[in-house]
Amino acid sequence: MSGTLYLCATPIGNLEDITLRVLRILKEVDLIAAEDTRNTIKLLNHFGIKTPMTSYHEYNKYDKAQFLVDRLIDGTNIALVTDAGTPAISDPGEELVRQAYEAGVNITSLPGACACITALTLSGMSTRRFAFEAFLPSDKKERKIILESLKTETRTIVMYEAPHHLKQTLDELYNFLGDRQITICRELTKLHETTNSFTLSAAIDYYNTNSPKGEYVLVIKGVDIKELTLKKQENWQQIDILAHMEIYLSKGISKKEAMKKVAADRGISKREVYQFLIEKDV
């Protein structure tokens, strides 16, 4: 029988934020795959755990995942841990999980600390719907595409940022999203944890005089759905109904369905669209 891959959430700061189940599994498995063994050894030493470790990180994630999957197939039980928080969330562990699934290996996740959820609950913003963006891409073109897409994101947005990139990211968010509400969480669960709610412009002013230190989670208010709908309707008003209809008809959509879509886009009734077309003898 194959072994089991255990995805073990570890503390994001305070070492007390670890579950009894994770501690038991870390002691019982045959091997711990750690993103950085130098960080994980501190955790293991704190709790007196002597299980052997191997490194599994961004730069060896494909080949090492295959090695670990082979071990799992042979019956080895392996615990996967990241530097902090839940494995496979903005983490190379997702590749190991993917390969393990393809190989039919048993996988289970042991829940625990996760920075994005901790920040979201502290933010004071809507938690019913949220979009997790992790770190913005470093590639300029890809980064711009993501930021453009966030302009119309109605869900609360959660992202990570390092201190040396924070000011640049705040500037970009302001330029793309406008002066949104943002909650900035720093050093979550640690001694110097702080949570501040700003507008983006106020956050930029604050960090122009206060040097960023520590790891950050940014929680940004999404666009109000009513405001977004109104803005879209205002944009459609810039063309007349005939031109609006032609956009849909040119895509092969039936006249009846096009009328429905035009009415929805403009926030008017289908009857009003129909009456306009009658008057224009279309």
Secondary structure, 3 states (H helix, E strand, C coil): CCCEEEEECECCCCCCCCCHHHHHHHHHCCEEEECCHHHHHHHHHHCCCCCCEEECCCCCHHHHHHHHHHHHHCCCCEEEECCCECCCCCCCHHHHHHHHHHCCCEEEEECCCCHHHHHHHHCCCCCCCEEEEECCCCCHHHHHHHHHHHCCCCCEEEEEECHHHHHHHHHHHHHHHCCCEEEEEECCCCCCCEEEEEEHHHHHHHHHHCCCCCCEEEEECCCCHHHHHHHHHHHHCCCCHHHHHHHHHCCCCCHHHHHHHHHHHHCCCHHHHHHHHHHCCC
